[in-house]
């Protein structure tokens, strides 16, 4: 005999088995008996419109490039309205994103190889120093920019902003109009157009010198270099003392992830990083002005990548937020909710994503803002 619980379990198992058997029979009828590659009645062919929306890549030989055009002057308007807030007025930003412009010369435009890529003393690598094909720029801007509204730029706007970016780098003249017909002319002036190597042997065609020759690929040669090794790393760049903290603490202005981190410019060169202060209980933090507990939280959650204490980066300065809500009785509760939920429209078009930090941490930051965002 079975108990009522055991009988219920057996009945459920029997029903599940019956369902699997029925499902298998349905699938067996749907599968072609022989010669078929697809399941009958499942899916449909993609429409031409759906394929066109997906098939937007542009090759280095410009195949896939849509018809259109845009001037340098038109690109400046697009840049200032949709790009400068993240990449800087002149494409020089190194606060939120790595710089796009810089490091190239008129000689590089002539030779097609950027000399500073071989200069160990030069501090950084910008986009225009590295990119070898203008189609890479056009394709990426077209499919991914601006970051908060990808694919929202019209084709003519992509041509225009690409032209303006190259103009800022000294590649194209002020009166240049970039189009599907002049793309090759612009490619012929790209600073690092001849800097691309084919020694990787991974190009699929056999028309190039290493195409189709796996034995020439460096990833399978396995030639180990065990001599002339550097004993100690060399510093590639430094900030002079008079300029270290001229624009605020760089460590607070850069993201905590990525290749380029900001140094703590509030401390002398060579000094050990400031110790991370563990978050204190809310009551103690409020008594001390909040900064000792809040600053590590802002660093830990990458808040300082978009907000400075006294200066606007992508989002508003914390002091401006504190000032805006200083007279609001429910400021702590309201700001806690805004931190957790994110949003846009209050401080501009750039949205703030929802934050996944604990409720207690969000409330601690909100209390610090309500108290005036004191350092």
C-alpha positions in Angstrom: 0.0 0.0 0.0 1.1 3.6 -0.7 0.6 6.6 1.5 -1.3 9.5 0.0 1.9 11.4 -0.5 3.6 8.5 -2.2 0.6 7.9 -4.4 0.6 11.6 -5.4 4.3 11.4 -6.4 3.7 8.3 -8.4 0.8 9.8 -10.2 2.9 13.0 -11.1 5.7 10.8 -12.4 3.3 8.8 -14.6 1.8 12.0 -16.1 5.3 13.4 -16.8 6.3 10.2 -18.5 3.1 10.3 -20.6 3.8 13.9 -21.6 7.4 13.0 -22.7 6.1 10.1 -24.7 3.5 12.3 -26.4 6.1 15.0 -27.0 8.5 12.5 -28.6 5.7 11.3 -30.9 4.9 14.9 -32.1 8.6 15.6 -32.7 9.0 12.2 -34.6 6.2 13.3 -36.9 7.8 16.7 -37.5 11.2 15.4 -38.4 11.6 14.6 -42.1 11.9 10.9 -42.7 14.8 11.2 -45.0 16.8 13.8 -47.0 15.4 16.8 -45.1 17.7 19.2 -43.2 15.0 21.2 -41.3 12.0 20.4 -39.1 8.7 20.7 -40.9 6.5 23.6 -39.7 9.2 25.1 -37.5 10.6 28.6 -38.2 10.3 30.6 -41.4 12.7 32.2 -43.9 14.0 35.6 -42.9 12.6 38.5 -44.9 14.7 40.7 -47.0 14.1 43.6 -44.5 15.3 41.5 -41.6 18.4 40.4 -43.4 19.2 44.0 -44.4 18.9 45.1 -40.7 21.4 42.5 -39.7 23.8 42.5 -42.6 25.4 45.9 -42.0 29.1 45.1 -41.8 31.6 47.0 -44.0 34.7 45.2 -45.2 38.2 46.8 -45.7 37.6 46.8 -49.4 34.4 48.9 -48.7 32.0 46.2 -49.7 28.8 46.7 -47.7 29.3 50.5 -47.5 25.9 52.3 -48.1 25.5 55.3 -50.3 25.7 58.6 -48.5 28.0 61.5 -47.7 28.8 64.0 -44.9 31.1 66.9 -44.6 33.6 67.8 -41.9 31.4 70.8 -40.9 28.3 68.6 -40.6 30.3 66.2 -38.5 31.3 68.8 -36.0 27.6 69.4 -35.2 27.0 65.7 -34.7 30.1 65.4 -32.6 29.3 68.3 -30.3 25.7 67.0 -29.8 26.2 63.3 -29.4 30.0 62.4 -29.0 31.9 65.1 -27.1 30.2 64.4 -23.7 32.1 61.1 -23.6 35.1 61.6 -25.9 36.0 65.2 -25.2 35.6 68.3 -27.4 38.7 67.4 -29.4 38.5 63.6 -29.0 41.2 63.8 -26.3 39.2 62.5 -23.4 41.0 60.1 -21.1 38.5 60.4 -18.2 35.7 58.1 -19.3 37.0 56.6 -22.5 40.5 56.3 -24.0 41.5 59.1 -26.3 40.6 58.9 -30.0 42.9 61.6 -31.4 46.6 62.3 -30.8 50.0 60.8 -31.4 50.0 61.1 -35.2 51.9 63.5 -37.4 51.9 64.9 -41.0 54.7 62.5 -41.8 52.6 59.5 -40.6 49.9 60.6 -43.1 52.5 60.5 -45.8 54.2 57.2 -44.9 51.1 55.3 -43.6 53.0 54.1 -40.5 52.7 55.8 -37.1 56.3 56.4 -35.8 55.2 56.8 -32.2 53.9 53.2 -32.0 57.6 52.3 -31.8 58.5 55.1 -29.3 58.5 53.5 -25.8 58.6 57.0 -24.3 55.3 58.1 -25.8 52.7 57.6 -23.0 49.5 56.3 -24.8 48.0 54.7 -27.8 45.0 56.5 -29.4 42.6 55.1 -31.9 44.0 57.0 -34.9 47.5 55.8 -34.0 46.4 52.1 -34.3 43.5 51.8 -36.8 44.7 50.6 -40.2 41.4 50.7 -42.1 38.9 53.5 -42.2 36.1 50.9 -42.6 36.8 49.8 -39.0 36.0 53.4 -37.8 32.9 53.7 -40.0 31.5 50.3 -39.2 31.9 50.7 -35.4 30.4 54.1 -35.3 27.5 52.9 -37.4 26.7 49.9 -35.3 27.6 51.0 -31.8 27.5 54.7 -31.4 26.4 56.7 -29.4 26.8 54.2 -26.6 23.4 55.0 -25.1 21.5 54.8 -28.4 23.5 52.5 -30.8 22.4 52.5 -34.5 20.5 55.8 -34.1 22.9 57.8 -36.3 21.7 58.2 -39.9 24.1 57.0 -42.7 25.0 60.6 -43.6 25.7 61.4 -40.0 28.1 58.5 -39.7 30.0 59.8 -42.8 30.0 63.3 -41.3 31.2 62.3 -37.8 33.9 60.0 -39.3 35.1 62.9 -41.5 35.2 65.2 -38.5 37.1 62.7 -36.3 39.7 62.3 -39.1 39.9 66.1 -39.5 40.7 66.5 -35.8 43.5 64.1 -36.3 44.9 66.1 -39.2 44.1 63.4 -41.7 41.4 65.2 -43.7 41.2 68.9 -44.7 38.4 71.2 -43.4 36.5 71.1 -46.7 36.5 67.4 -47.2 33.2 65.5 -47.9 33.4 61.9 -47.0 31.2 59.5 -49.0 31.0 56.1 -50.5 32.9 57.5 -53.5 35.7 59.3 -51.5 36.2 56.6 -48.9 39.3 55.2 -50.7 40.8 58.7 -50.9 40.5 59.1 -47.1 41.9 55.5 -46.6 45.0 56.6 -48.6 45.6 59.3 -45.9 45.1 57.1 -42.8 48.2 57.5 -40.6 48.6 53.7 -39.9 47.2 52.3 -43.1 50.5 50.5 -43.8 50.9 49.4 -40.1 48.8 46.3 -40.3 50.8 43.0 -40.3 49.8 39.9 -42.2 52.3 37.7 -40.3 49.5 36.2 -38.2 48.7 34.0 -41.1 45.0 34.0 -40.2 43.7 35.8 -43.4 41.4 33.2 -45.0 42.4 33.8 -48.6 45.5 32.5 -50.3 46.2 35.7 -52.2 48.2 37.3 -49.4 51.7 36.3 -48.4 50.7 34.3 -45.3 47.2 33.4 -46.3 46.6 29.7 -46.1 50.0 29.0 -44.6 49.6 27.8 -41.0 53.3 27.2 -40.6 53.9 31.0 -40.8 51.5 31.7 -38.0 53.3 32.9 -34.8 50.8 31.3 -32.6 51.9 27.8 -33.7 55.6 28.5 -34.1 56.2 28.3 -30.4 59.6 30.0 -30.5 60.4 30.9 -26.9 62.6 33.9 -26.2 64.6 33.3 -23.0 67.2 36.0 -23.2 67.5 39.8 -22.7 64.5 39.7 -20.4 63.6 42.9 -18.6 64.4 42.6 -14.9 62.2 45.4 -13.8 59.3 47.2 -15.6 59.9 50.7 -16.9 57.6 53.6 -16.2 56.3 54.8 -19.6 54.9 58.1 -18.4 54.7 60.3 -15.4 53.0 63.5 -14.2 55.3 66.4 -13.2 54.8 67.7 -9.7 53.4 71.0 -10.8 50.6 69.4 -12.8 49.8 66.3 -10.7 46.5 67.6 -9.2 45.8 70.4 -11.5 42.4 68.9 -12.6 41.5 66.9 -9.5 42.3 63.4 -8.5 42.7 61.2 -11.6 42.0 58.1 -9.6 38.5 59.4 -8.9 37.8 60.3 -12.5 38.7 57.0 -14.2 36.8 53.7 -14.2 38.2 51.1 -11.8 38.2 48.5 -14.7 40.0 48.7 -18.0 43.5 49.1 -19.3 44.1 52.7 -18.2 43.6 53.5 -14.5 44.0 57.0 -13.0 46.8 57.5 -10.4 46.1 59.0 -7.0 47.3 62.6 -7.8 46.6 63.8 -4.3 49.7 61.9 -3.2 53.4 62.5 -4.2 54.8 60.5 -7.1 56.1 57.1 -5.9 54.0 57.1 -2.8 52.0 54.0 -1.8 48.3 54.1 -2.8 46.0 55.5 -0.1 44.6 52.7 2.1 41.1 51.6 1.5 38.9 52.6 4.4 36.3 50.0 5.3 32.8 51.2 5.3 31.6 52.3 8.8 28.1 52.0 10.2 25.8 54.7 8.9 25.5 56.5 12.2 29.3 56.9 12.6 29.7 58.0 9.0 27.1 60.7 9.4 28.9 62.0 12.5 32.2 62.2 10.6 30.7 64.0 7.6 30.3 60.7 5.7 33.3 61.0 3.4 35.5 58.4 5.2 32.9 55.7 4.6 31.4 57.0 1.3 34.5 57.5 -0.8 35.5 53.8 -0.8 32.0 53.0 -1.7 32.0 55.4 -4.7 35.4 53.9 -5.8 34.2 50.3 -5.4 31.1 50.8 -7.4 32.8 52.8 -10.2 30.6 55.9 -9.4 33.6 58.2 -9.8 34.0 57.2 -13.4 30.9 59.4 -14.2 30.7 61.8 -11.3 33.3 64.1 -9.6 32.8 65.5 -6.2 33.2 69.1 -7.5 33.3 68.6 -11.2 30.9 67.2 -13.8 32.3 64.3 -15.9 29.5 62.4 -17.7 27.0 62.9 -14.9 26.7 65.9 -12.5 29.1 66.7 -9.7 28.0 65.4 -6.4 28.1 68.9 -4.9 25.5 69.9 -7.6 23.3 67.0 -6.7 23.5 67.9 -3.0 22.7 71.5 -3.7 19.7 70.5 -5.8 18.0 68.4 -3.1 19.3 70.3 0.0 15.8 71.6 0.9 13.9 68.4 0.4 12.6 66.7 3.5 12.7 63.2 2.0 16.1 63.7 0.3 17.7 60.5 1.7 14.8 58.2 0.7 14.5 59.9 -2.7 18.2 59.8 -3.6 18.4 56.2 -2.4 15.7 55.2 -4.8 17.4 57.2 -7.7 20.7 55.5 -7.0 19.2 52.0 -7.1 16.8 52.6 -10.1 18.9 54.9 -12.3 17.2 57.0 -14.9 17.6 60.0 -17.3 16.3 63.4 -18.1 17.0 65.2 -14.8 20.6 66.1 -15.6 20.7 65.6 -19.3 20.1 62.9 -22.0 22.9 60.5 -20.9 21.1 57.8 -18.8 22.4 56.5 -15.5 22.0 52.7 -15.3 20.4 51.0 -12.3 23.0 50.2 -9.6 23.2 46.8 -7.9 24.9 47.9 -4.7 23.3 46.9 -1.4 20.4 49.0 0.0 22.5 50.1 3.0 25.4 51.3 0.8 22.9 53.3 -1.4 21.4 54.9 1.7 24.8 55.8 3.1 25.7 57.6 -0.2 22.3 59.3 -0.2 22.8 60.5 3.4 26.2 61.9 2.4 24.6 63.8 -0.5 21.8 65.1 1.7 24.4 66.4 4.2 26.1 68.4 1.4 28.6 66.0 -0.1 31.4 67.1 2.2 35.0 65.9 1.6 
